[in-house]
Amino acid sequence: MPTGPLLTYRYLYLSRLAEGLDFATFQPIAVRARARNPAIGISGVLLFDGERFCQLLEGGAVEVRALAQLIQADRRHVELTVLHEAMEPAARLREDWKSGYCESEDLDRFEGPNGLRGPTALSAFAQIAARADLLQ
Ligand SMILES: Cc1cc2nc3c(=O)[nH]c(=O)nc-3n(C[C@H](O)[C@H](O)[C@H](O)COP(=O)(O)O)c2cc1C
C-alpha cells in the first residue's frame, strides 16, 4: 500500500527560567511532559542547563502548535525565542520523548541575534541532545 508523504512539524525554542525560581522547577515540568507528550503523539527533547530551557517538539502541526501556545504562556520561563519552526518532509529526529540536563556552554550558541537559527539550530540541538544527560 502506498503511504502518504512523511511530514513532521518541528518547533524548537530557547527560554530562560523566570526570576526567583530554581533548579527544582524542572522536575514537575519534566513529569508533566512525560505524561502528556506521548499521549498526544509528540516526541522530542526538553533540555535544562540550570537557567535555560531548550526544547524540541515534533509531531502533528495541530498538536505541536497547541502545546507550544500552552508552553509560551507558562510563567515559569521568560524570553522565549523560537529557533526553528517548520513543517518538514522528513522523519522525526526522535521517535520518543525525553528530558534531561545539558551543559550551559551547549546552549550559548543559540543566544543573541547572532545565535544559530533554522535548520542549523536544529542540527546543533540534535548533537547536544545526543550527548546530554537524558533522564526519561
Ligand atoms: C520550559 C517548559 C517546557 C514545558 N514543556 C511541556 C511539554 O513538553 N509538555 C507539556 O504537557 N507541558 C509542558 N510544559 C508545561 C506547560 O506549560 C503547562 O504548564 C502544562 O502543559 C499545563 O497542563 P495542565 O494544566 O493540563 O497540567 C512546559 C513548561 C515549561 C516552563
The ligand as an SDF file (V2000), in Angstrom:
LIG
                    3D

 31 33  0  0  0  0  0  0  0  0999 V2000
   10.1180   25.0870   29.7150 C   0  0  0  0  0  0  0  0  0  0  0  0
    8.7840   24.4050   29.7820 C   0  0  0  0  0  0  0  0  0  0  0  0
    8.5520   23.2820   28.9880 C   0  0  0  0  0  0  0  0  0  0  0  0
    7.3350   22.6170   29.0500 C   0  0  0  0  0  0  0  0  0  0  0  0
    7.1340   21.5230   28.2610 N   0  0  0  0  0  0  0  0  0  0  0  0
    5.9580   20.8750   28.3090 C   0  0  0  0  0  0  0  0  0  0  0  0
    5.7190   19.7420   27.4910 C   0  0  0  0  0  0  0  0  0  0  0  0
    6.5810   19.3300   26.6960 O   0  0  0  0  0  0  0  0  0  0  0  0
    4.5220   19.1160   27.6060 N   0  0  0  0  0  0  0  0  0  0  0  0
    3.5510   19.5410   28.4770 C   0  0  0  0  0  0  0  0  0  0  0  0
    2.4930   18.9530   28.5320 O   0  0  0  0  0  0  0  0  0  0  0  0
    3.7520   20.6250   29.2620 N   0  0  0  0  0  0  0  0  0  0  0  0
    4.9280   21.2850   29.2000 C   0  0  0  0  0  0  0  0  0  0  0  0
    5.1250   22.3910   29.9970 N   0  0  0  0  0  0  0  0  0  0  0  0
    4.0430   22.7790   30.9140 C   0  0  0  0  0  0  0  0  0  0  0  0
    3.0040   23.6050   30.2000 C   0  0  0  0  0  0  0  0  0  0  0  0
    3.4940   24.9280   30.0210 O   0  0  0  0  0  0  0  0  0  0  0  0
    1.7320   23.6830   31.0280 C   0  0  0  0  0  0  0  0  0  0  0  0
    2.0140   24.0800   32.3220 O   0  0  0  0  0  0  0  0  0  0  0  0
    1.0650   22.3560   31.1480 C   0  0  0  0  0  0  0  0  0  0  0  0
    1.0100   21.7030   29.9370 O   0  0  0  0  0  0  0  0  0  0  0  0
   -0.3190   22.6240   31.6990 C   0  0  0  0  0  0  0  0  0  0  0  0
   -1.0300   21.4570   31.6200 O   0  0  0  0  0  0  0  0  0  0  0  0
   -2.1560   21.1470   32.6450 P   0  0  0  0  0  0  0  0  0  0  0  0
   -2.7910   22.4540   33.0250 O   0  0  0  0  0  0  0  0  0  0  0  0
   -3.0480   20.2590   31.8860 O   0  0  0  0  0  0  0  0  0  0  0  0
   -1.4360   20.4850   33.7830 O   0  0  0  0  0  0  0  0  0  0  0  0
    6.3320   23.0810   29.9350 C   0  0  0  0  0  0  0  0  0  0  0  0
    6.5640   24.2200   30.7110 C   0  0  0  0  0  0  0  0  0  0  0  0
    7.7890   24.8690   30.6500 C   0  0  0  0  0  0  0  0  0  0  0  0
    8.0440   26.0770   31.5040 C   0  0  0  0  0  0  0  0  0  0  0  0
  1  2  1  0
  2  3  1  0
  2 30  2  0
  3  4  2  0
  4  5  1  0
  4 28  1  0
  5  6  2  0
  6  7  1  0
  6 13  1  0
  7  8  2  0
  7  9  1  0
  9 10  1  0
 10 11  2  0
 10 12  1  0
 12 13  2  0
 13 14  1  0
 14 15  1  0
 14 28  1  0
 15 16  1  0
 16 17  1  0
 16 18  1  0
 18 19  1  0
 18 20  1  0
 20 21  1  0
 20 22  1  0
 22 23  1  0
 23 24  1  0
 24 25  2  0
 24 26  1  0
 24 27  1  0
 28 29  2  0
 29 30  1  0
 30 31  1  0
M  END
$$$$
